[in-house]
Structures are given as structure tokens and as C-alpha cells.
């Protein structure tokens, strides 16, 4: 089974900035360049590389999940580029579903161009950090209110909750497996792979798609996921996973039902 078929989402960090980074010290983006301290930073994701990566993941590696253009950035800070990328990806891979994850503070007066996204997820932090009610209403009227189904579509608004993912590593938790990596493969702005969003420092060391290539990164992803996904983590699992302070994630989420089923089969057949 091809590795891409196991992934529910592919996130490519198209930019670095976030308008709320100074207000959210609990978010890795508040560290700015320091969050990449242990990772290569010699090259970055261009438009061409993003489109090429997505096409390769689909054509060569079986990916058929959601595509997202953020990791710890706010993609609508570069609105024109975001739309250009989304439309380029749709033109190259029309069967793909696109997701926009945003804090909603830059919603346009005319939301029509945002129809290129199948799922718009807005994180509302409240007060002055909330999206414009009128613009949110216009977006809902155009794209619909999202429903949690096996194939969710529409506009979802969730309250912003900043957690303690920057608190560092904790005690050994290797007796509990983790299947969270099946939810999302994140590639940061400099091309570094992250096993999940809690691995914001890249300590699991998947590799860099620019210097190592996609196949090598996916092979490392498979080895890491095999070591952490159960029934308990093995001795060769990354230290950052064995000491992760989030002890949940024993159930595969459903953002894409087909990918979830593929991951379950992959686990049950020991990767055959």
C-alpha cells in the first residue's frame, strides 16, 4: 500500500508569518525563526515546489486526502498567493479537496474566490481577534455551514484554545501508542517534514523534501509511525514521541474516510 494513501491531510506551510504571533506566546509561531532552530533553512517552498509536491504525492504515492496551505502560519496574510496556489492545485489535480485553516481576521468583503476551498476552518479567538460578523455571515451564505460527516464540507468556526505544546518533553509514555500522524503530514516553509503538529520543532526527523526527496521522507515517516502506532511504542521510536506530553491519540480521526480505512488496514496487516 502506498504511503500517501494513509494520510488524511497534507499541509504545506506556504509562508512564515501570523498576525497574532505577538499575542499568542503559547503558539510556536511566536518564536519566529527560532522555531526552526534544529532544522535546515537553506531553501523554502516556492509555488512551483508546492504544486509539484502535491502532484507527486497524488500521482506517485497514492495521496487522496485534504490539502492545506498552513502549519503555524496565517495563510490569508498572502491572500493573492493563497488563491493562486489553490487554483493551480485544483487545475492540476481537480479531484483533490482543499482546506483553508485561518483565524478569519482577513476574510474578504467578497468571499466568492474562497469557493475554491471545500472546507474552511476558522479559529475564533474572541474579542478583537474575532472575524468580522458580516464577512463571516457572507461566507456562510456562499459556502454553507460545515457539518461533521465522513466527508466534511463548508465553513466551520471553532473557538481558539491555546494549549501547552511548547512546554517541552515529559516523562516516558511509550506504553500508550499514537496514531495521530495519520491525520496530517506537515511540511514546513523550509521543506522539513513533521510527524504531527505537536512535533513543531521537527524532533522526529522525517527529513526535508527539498534535500532528501519525498520518497525518503515518506520511508522515514513509515518507520516512525510503525514504531509509535502500537500496541505500544517500541524502543526505537523517536524520543520526542516517547516523551510527548499528549497521551491521547489512540484512535484515528476521520477527516477522510478512505484514508482512515487504508490506515487501519495498514496497521492490521503489519504494513503488508
PyMOL commands that set and color helices and strands:
alter all, ss='L'
color gray80, all
select helices_A, chain A and resi 3-6+28-36+47-59+75-92+111-116+127-129+133-143+180-182+214-228+239-242+257-268
alter helices_A, ss='H'
color red, helices_A
select strands_A, chain A and resi 9-12+66-68+97-102+119-124+154-159+185-187+193-194
alter strands_A, ss='S'
color yellow, strands_A
deselect
rebuild
show_as cartoon
